Amino acid sequence: MNARIIYFAQSTRLAGVISILLLGLTLSGCGKKTFPKAVPTEQEGTPHVRDLRTEVLSTGVELSWSIPNRMKPGSGDSDYLFAVLRSELSWANRSCEDCPTPMRDEVLRIDPAYPSPASIREDAMVWTDSNVAARHAYRYYIAVKDRKGRTISQSNLSTAKVLPPPAVLTDLSAVPSMQGILLQWKTVTKDLQGQKLEGEAEYRVERSAPNGRWQKLMQAPVKGNTYLDAALTPDQVYNYRVTPELLFEGSTIVGEPSMMQNIKAPDALPPPPPNSVWIIPAKGALEVHWTPSDGKVGGYHVYRRQDKEITRLTASPVQSPPYLDKAVERNQTYYYAVSAVTPQPDQHEGLLSKWTEIRTVLFEQ
């Protein structure tokens, strides 16, 4: 009997504790039943760096990253600083994902309002780490810190594998033609130390008008040793620079640029080719469509390629799409391209567009 009384008393006390806890949940949140809110891991609006990039130059490793809006000079917010963190990897373990993370050292703090020795280039912070050595690998982070030195956020990591850059290219020439300005150079096969490159060099081609800003002519580097710049303004004078670079295990190794200055575009240039060409099957034929070219256009020529044979289908320029190609066969693969020509009387033909493929043609009957 006594055991039953003790058990009942304990059960009653336990039920009372549970009731009090439930009542506390009910009363919290102004009488509404709520669950505890998760504590946010970072404050709303915390500045982040998400696009840290590194390139290996002859002068060191160049770091660049976009400046968050809250940290841009003139934004009125001077609560944050950048800290550059670096780890050195052994060359043997430079690509090892499972190896222990080396110690990270803070090598620099940068105040966006007074960034020296860094600089600001087109809304990006740029700094070159000159304290590096060939055949060493370095892993970089950018930490955003408050004025008390506390880390607020951390960027993506970027690894730089340092090799001697490609040698300066030679025999650079720029020749105006009716198609544009043709750049040519000798292929780079060695680095600045005279050793064979650990890969095939590619080339960054940039252009500027006098006193203008340098602009890349292609997003991806040029493979080979020629580039035709056809998107020109007649009679305009341009400067060019071509920079060899090497992609080594995900790191970009950049050489020194070579320049050609004051190259005048031809008096008259044919319009650029259409940006897009597409094909629509029709009854017993193929309709070739394209977008209009920029500038003054006197018409278009249409080309077809089958295997290695290329045929111009238009004896004289057509004024607008579509062009109907009836000389095609069932279940064949064809490629089409379109060029634009200048107005009469000259009608100089420009470059071809990219080839557009259509496979296994099945016509309606």
Secondary structure as the mmCIF struct_conf table of DSSP 4:
data_model
#
loop_
_struct_conf.conf_type_id
_struct_conf.id
_struct_conf.beg_label_comp_id
_struct_conf.beg_label_asym_id
_struct_conf.beg_label_seq_id
_struct_conf.end_label_comp_id
_struct_conf.end_label_asym_id
_struct_conf.end_label_seq_id
HELX_RH_AL_P HELX_RH_AL_P1 ASN A 2 LEU A 27
TURN_TY1_P TURN_TY1_P1 SER A 28 GLY A 31
BEND BEND1 LYS A 32 LYS A 32
HELX_LH_PP_P HELX_LH_PP_P1 PHE A 35 PRO A 40
BEND BEND2 THR A 41 GLU A 42
TURN_TY1_P TURN_TY1_P2 GLU A 44 GLY A 45
STRN STRN1 ARG A 53 LEU A 57
TURN_TY1_P TURN_TY1_P3 SER A 58 THR A 59
STRN STRN2 GLY A 60 SER A 66
HELX_LH_PP_P HELX_LH_PP_P2 ILE A 67 PRO A 68
HELX_RH_3T_P HELX_RH_3T_P1 ASN A 69 MET A 71
BEND BEND3 LYS A 72 LYS A 72
TURN_TY1_P TURN_TY1_P4 PRO A 73 GLY A 74
BEND BEND4 SER A 75 GLY A 76
STRN STRN3 TYR A 80 LEU A 89
HELX_LH_PP_P HELX_LH_PP_P3 SER A 90 SER A 90
HELX_RH_3T_P HELX_RH_3T_P2 TRP A 91 ASN A 93
TURN_TY1_P TURN_TY1_P5 ARG A 94 SER A 95
BEND BEND5 GLU A 97 CYS A 99
HELX_LH_PP_P HELX_LH_PP_P4 PRO A 100 ARG A 104
STRN STRN4 ASP A 105 ILE A 110
STRN STRN5 ASP A 111 ASP A 111
TURN_TY1_P TURN_TY1_P6 PRO A 112 ALA A 113
STRN STRN6 TYR A 114 TYR A 114
TURN_TY1_P TURN_TY1_P7 SER A 116 PRO A 117
BEND BEND6 ALA A 118 ALA A 118
STRN STRN7 SER A 119 ARG A 121
TURN_TY1_P TURN_TY1_P8 GLU A 122 ASP A 123
STRN STRN8 ALA A 124 ASP A 129
TURN_TY1_P TURN_TY1_P9 ALA A 134 ARG A 135
STRN STRN9 ALA A 137 ASP A 146
TURN_TY1_P TURN_TY1_P10 ARG A 147 LYS A 148
BEND BEND7 GLY A 149 GLY A 149
STRN STRN10 THR A 151 GLN A 154
STRN STRN11 SER A 158 LYS A 161
HELX_LH_PP_P HELX_LH_PP_P5 PRO A 164 PRO A 165
STRN STRN12 PRO A 166 PRO A 166
HELX_LH_PP_P HELX_LH_PP_P6 ALA A 167 LEU A 169
STRN STRN13 SER A 173 SER A 177
TURN_TY1_P TURN_TY1_P11 MET A 178 GLN A 179
STRN STRN14 GLY A 180 GLN A 184
HELX_LH_PP_P HELX_LH_PP_P7 LYS A 186 VAL A 188
STRN STRN15 LYS A 190 ASP A 191
TURN_TY1_P TURN_TY1_P12 LEU A 192 GLN A 193
BEND BEND8 GLY A 194 GLY A 194
HELX_LH_PP_P HELX_LH_PP_P8 GLN A 195 GLN A 195
STRN STRN16 LYS A 196 LYS A 196
HELX_LH_PP_P HELX_LH_PP_P9 LEU A 197 LEU A 197
BEND BEND9 GLU A 198 GLY A 199
STRN STRN17 GLU A 202 SER A 208
TURN_TY1_P TURN_TY1_P13 PRO A 210 ASN A 211
STRN STRN18 GLN A 215 LYS A 216
BEND BEND10 LEU A 217 LEU A 217
BEND BEND11 GLN A 219 ALA A 220
HELX_LH_PP_P HELX_LH_PP_P10 PRO A 221 PRO A 221
STRN STRN19 VAL A 222 VAL A 222
HELX_LH_PP_P HELX_LH_PP_P11 LYS A 223 LYS A 223
BEND BEND12 GLY A 224 ASN A 225
STRN STRN20 THR A 226 ASP A 229
TURN_TY1_P TURN_TY1_P14 PRO A 234 ASP A 235
STRN STRN21 VAL A 237 PHE A 248
TURN_TY1_P TURN_TY1_P15 GLU A 249 GLY A 250
STRN STRN22 SER A 251 VAL A 254
STRN STRN23 SER A 258 LYS A 264
HELX_LH_PP_P HELX_LH_PP_P12 ALA A 265 PRO A 266
BEND BEND13 ASP A 267 ALA A 268
HELX_LH_PP_P HELX_LH_PP_P13 PRO A 270 PRO A 274
BEND BEND14 ASN A 275 ASN A 275
STRN STRN24 VAL A 277 ALA A 282
TURN_TY1_P TURN_TY1_P16 LYS A 283 GLY A 284
STRN STRN25 ALA A 285 TRP A 290
HELX_LH_PP_P HELX_LH_PP_P14 THR A 291 SER A 293
BEND BEND15 ASP A 294 GLY A 295
STRN STRN26 GLY A 299 GLN A 306
TURN_TY1_P TURN_TY1_P17 ASP A 307 LYS A 308
STRN STRN27 GLU A 309 ARG A 312
BEND BEND16 ALA A 315 SER A 316
STRN STRN28 VAL A 318 VAL A 318
BEND BEND17 GLN A 319 PRO A 321
STRN STRN29 TYR A 323 ASP A 325
TURN_TY1_P TURN_TY1_P18 ARG A 330 ASN A 331
STRN STRN30 TYR A 334 VAL A 341
HELX_LH_PP_P HELX_LH_PP_P15 THR A 342 PRO A 343
TURN_TY1_P TURN_TY1_P19 GLN A 344 ASP A 346
STRN STRN31 GLU A 349 LEU A 352
STRN STRN32 THR A 356 ILE A 358
BEND BEND18 THR A 360 THR A 360
#
